[in-house]
Amino acid sequence: MRGFLSLFTDSARELKQVRALTVTALLMALGIVLRSLSIPIGTDIRITFSFLGIAAIAMLYGPVVSMIASLGVDIIGYLLDGAKMREYNVLLALVVMLNALIYGMFLYHRKSKKGLIFSAVLARLTIIVVGNLVLNSSILYASYINPHYPFHMSSSEWTAFFTWMLPRLVKNVGQFPFDIVMLCVFLPIIAKAYDQVFHKSVLCTPSASLAPDCDS
């Protein structure tokens, strides 16, 4: 329990560091740019890799910083989207923060490249199932399509829901391998660059095995 709580206490301390705030701002900017380059493929469905910036923040600075950053990216991205037709949905924003929390819990304090990659796969899978398919889909459907979801729906309404849900399922399942490849390439690159710029090891590579943050 103490180890789990340390993820949050250590992450909260990062907010006092100018270096952490600067790097977080840069990765937030990357997330906003990637969000703007998303590819719409249907109503409320789009392909985007904006999660890469948030995942990197979570790896470097933990769940507290990544949750704050994810909310900032979401709000700024919404404001920059001049074609937005719907009001800002607070429930969807909470899911965005939950996704960042998941990244932080899985990726923060990982001390090896193998452990980081394994954790990234688990984190992305959890987010796709819980965040994207269950929570996001439920909130979108209840907010904008059928307010009776899920407790007062007839069999025909459930059929309509599953018809609406199928493209979302196909999109998330199809995109998952690409998400994993990008995470497995991007996160180690960010970790190595961070080490070279700040001389602070995120991962215990052979060259960093004597760093203070590495386990013996």
N, C-alpha and C positions, 0 to 999 in steps of 0.2 A: 504493500500500500504506500509506504514511504517513497519507493522508487517511482510509482505512478504519479504521486502528488508532486514529486520533484520536476516532472515534465512541465507542470504549470508554474511552479515557483521560479524555476530557472528561466523559463520563457518570459515570465513577467519582468525579471531582472534585465533581460535584453532590451527592454523599452527604455532603459536609462542610458544605453550606449549610443553615442552618435554614429558609430560605425554601423550598428544594427539598423538604425533609422534610415541611414543613407542607402544601404544595400536594399533594404525593404522597399524604399521608394522607387529605386531603379527596377526592381522585379515587379512591383505594382504597375509601373509604366509598361513593362513588357506584357503583362497580363492584359492591360487595357488595349494595347496594339493588337494582340492576338484575338481579343474579343471582337474588335472591329473588323477583323478579317474572317469572321465566321461565315460559313456557307449555309444558307437556309435551304432545307430540303422538304419543307412542309410546314403546316401550321404548328407553331410552338416547337418545331424541331429544327435544330441546326447543328452542323459540325463545327466545333471550335476546339482549340488547344490552349485556351487561356488559363486552364488549370496548371500548366507547367510553371508559370510564375509563382502561383500560390504554393505548389508542391515544393519548389525550391526554398521559399520563405519558411515553410514548415520544417524542412530539413535543417536549415541553418539556425532558426530562432524559435522553433517550437509552436505549440498550439495557440497560445495567447496572441502572439504577434501575427500568426497566419490568419486567425479569425478576424482580427481588426483589419488586416490588409485585405482580406477577401471581401469584407463589407465595403471598404473604400473602393475597390475595383468595381464592385457591382453597382454602387451608387453613381460613380463617375461614368461608368460605361452606359448606364441608363440615361444620364443627363446628356451625354454626347450623342445618343441615338435619337436624332430628331424625328425619325419616322415611327417612334413608339406610339402605339395606339391605346395602350392600357395604362392604368395608374400603377404606380410602384406597389408591388405586392410584398408586404412585410413577411408573410409566411414563407415565400420563396427566398427572401433574403436570409431568413433563419436557416433554411436548408443550405444555402451557400456557406454560411458560417459553420454549420455542422460538418459539411464536407471538408472545410479547412481544419476543423478540429480533428477529424479522422486522419488527415494527412499528418498533422502535428504529432498525434499519438503514435502513429506507425513509423514516422521517419526521423523524428528528433532523437538525438543521442545514439544514432546507429553508428557503430564503430568500424564497420568493414563494408567494402563494396558489395560483397555477396549478400550481407544482411540488409543493406540498403535496397538492393534490387528486389529481394524477396519481399521486403516490407512494402515496397512500392507496388508490387503486383497485388498484394493483399489489400492495400489501401484503396487502389483503384477499383478492384472488384467490389469491395464493400460500398464504395461511393456509388458505383453504377447500380447495384442492387437496391441499396437502402435509399440513397439520395435521389438518384435519377428515376428509377423505375417505380419505386414505392411512393416516396414522399412528393417529389416534384409532380409526378403524374396525378397523384390523388389531389393535390392542391389545385393544379390547373383544371382538372375535370370538375371538381366541386365549385371552383370559383367562377369559371367561365362557360361551362357547358351544361352541367346538371347539378343543381344545388342539393338534390336528394341523395347524391352519392355519399356514402355507400350503403346507408341503412334503410332507405325507403325506395329502392329501385325494383322495378318489375323485371321479369325474365327478358323482355324485349330491350329494356334499358341496359341490362347487363350485356346483352349481345352487342348493343351499340358501343358500350364502353370497351369491350374486347376488340371490336373492329377499330376503334380509335387508338387503342393501345398497341396494336400489332406493329405499326410503323416505328413507334418509339422503341419497342423491343428489338426489332431488326436493326435499327440504327445503332443502339447501344452495344448489342452483341457484335455487330460487324465492325464497329469502331474500336472495340476493346483491344484487339491485337496491336493496332496502330498506336493506341494510347500507351500500351506497355513498352513498345519499342522506343517511343519518344521519351518516356520517363527514364528508361534504362540507359539511354544515350545522354539525355540532357542533365540529369541530376549528378552523375559522376563528373561531367564537365564543369558544372557550377562548383562542385566541391573542390575540384583540383584548382580552378581559377581562384577561388576564395583562399585556398591554402597559399598559393603563390603570391597573391596581392597582400594578404594580411599576416602571412606566416602563422596561421592558426589552423591546425588540421581538423577537418570535419570527419574524414575517414582515415582509418589506420592502414594505409598502404605500406608496402615494405619500406619506402623512403621516409615514411612518417612514423615508423614504429617506435621511435624514441621520443615522440612528441608527448607533452604532459597530459594531453587529453586521451591518449591511447591506453588501453588496458594492457597490462604486462602479461 
